[in-house]
Amino acid sequence: MLYCDTSALLKLYIEETHSDSLKSQVAEAHAVAACRIAWAEAYAALARRAREVPTDRPVIEVAKTALAADWPHYVVLEVSQSVVERAGDYADTFALRGYDSVQLAAAFEAGQIAQTTIDFACFDVRLNKAAQLLGMKAVFLNQGA
């Protein structure tokens, strides 16, 4: 199972560095998972880009439509009380931002439910390292900010 945080999910809809590699990972995955909050984070990022680069608005609208079409095909992890409690622990343990810790907790939950090692697609170095420490395979470990 491939878990995509928002930084990875966006690369499926907006051509950026590593988009092709990520699309290959998605094609090879048995399932692609995302946290429910990725929807809001993705739309916020797309809206910001449309405001900052008005010439990109048509591309952004296509990306939103494609995300909406694909969303029902993803394994979507809910933000339950157990996920947010685990996220709080991860925020403290790994010095993560709030939503990053929720992403990590949701990915961990996906692994628990599927009883398999999660391939964790993310472009944040700290978050990738935390995922690796939790037994996930960080597929883009040396990439990101």
N, C-alpha and C positions, 0 to 999 in steps of 0.2 A: 504494500500500500504506500502510495506517495502522498505525503501531507504537504500542502502548499500554504505557507503563510501569505500575507497580502503582498509582500514584495515580490514573491514568486508568481502569485496568481496574476498580478498585473502584467508580467512579462509574457503571459499567454495571449494578451489582448492588445498590447502596445509593443511594437517592435523596439527592443532595447538590446543592449549587450546581454548575451546568454539566453535570449529568447529561443533560439533554435535548439540549444542544448536542453532547455527545459521542456520544449515541445517533444523532443525525443524521449525524455524521461516519462512524460505523460503517456505517450504512445505505448511504452513498454510496461506501464503500471497495470496491475489488475484492477485497481480502484484508485481514485484521486479523492482525497479528503481535504476539507477546509473547515475552519471555525465559522460559526454564524456571524461573528463580528467582521469577518473579512469582507462581507458584502458592503457594510457601511464604510469600512476603511477604504475599500477599492473605489466606491463612488465618491468619497471625499477627495481622494487623490486625483481621480479623473476630473472632478469639478475644479479643483485647484489648478490643474494643468490647463483646462479650458479657459480659466480666468487669466492665467499668466501668459499663455500662448494662444491668443484668439484664433490664429490660423489653423490650429490643431482641432478646433471644435468638430469638424466633420469626422475626423478619425476617432475622437472621443465618443461621439454618438454611436459610431459603429462598434466600438469597444463595449459600451454599455449594453447594446443590443445583443452582442455575442455572449457577454457574461450572463445576461438574463436567460438566454437560450441554453447555455451550458449548465447553469446552477442546479437544475433538477437532477443532473447526472452525477453530481458530486456527492460524496458521503459528507453530510454536513453535521458537525459536532455542535451540540447545544452548549450554551453557557449556563451550566447547572451550578448549584451551590457547591458541590464537590469540586468542580472545575475551578471556580473562583477561589475557593479555599486553597487548593493546590497552587493556583497562580500566585496567591499572596505569599506562600512559602517560597516559590521560585523567584519572585521579585526580590525577596530578601536574600536568599541563598546565592543567586547569580547576579545580583545588582541589575535587574532588568526593569524596563519601563512597564507600566501597567498592562497595556494591550499586548506587548511582547510576551509577558508572563502568561497571559490568557492563551495566546497562540501556542506556547510551549505546553501548557497544561492540557489543552485540547488535543494536541498531537500525542501526548502521553496517553490520554484517555483512548484515543483511536487505537493505539497499540495494545492497550489492555483489553479492549472490546474484541479486536481482531485476533488477539493472541499471536501477534507477529511483530517482527522488527519493522519499525517505520522508517521509510526513506523520507528525510526531512528536507524540503526545498525551501530555502530562505537565503536572503542576501545580506544578512546582518551577522558580522563575525561573532559577537558576544552570544547572540541567540543560537547560532550554529554550534558553538563550543558547549553551551549548556545542553543542547539536544544530544550532543555526542556523549556528554557525561551521564546522561540519563539512558544511554543504550540505543539511541537512534542513530541511523546512518545519515550524517549531514552530507548531502550530495553536492553541495556547493560550498564546502567548508572554507576554502581560502578565497572566496569571492565576497564582495560586499564592502560596506562602509566600516 
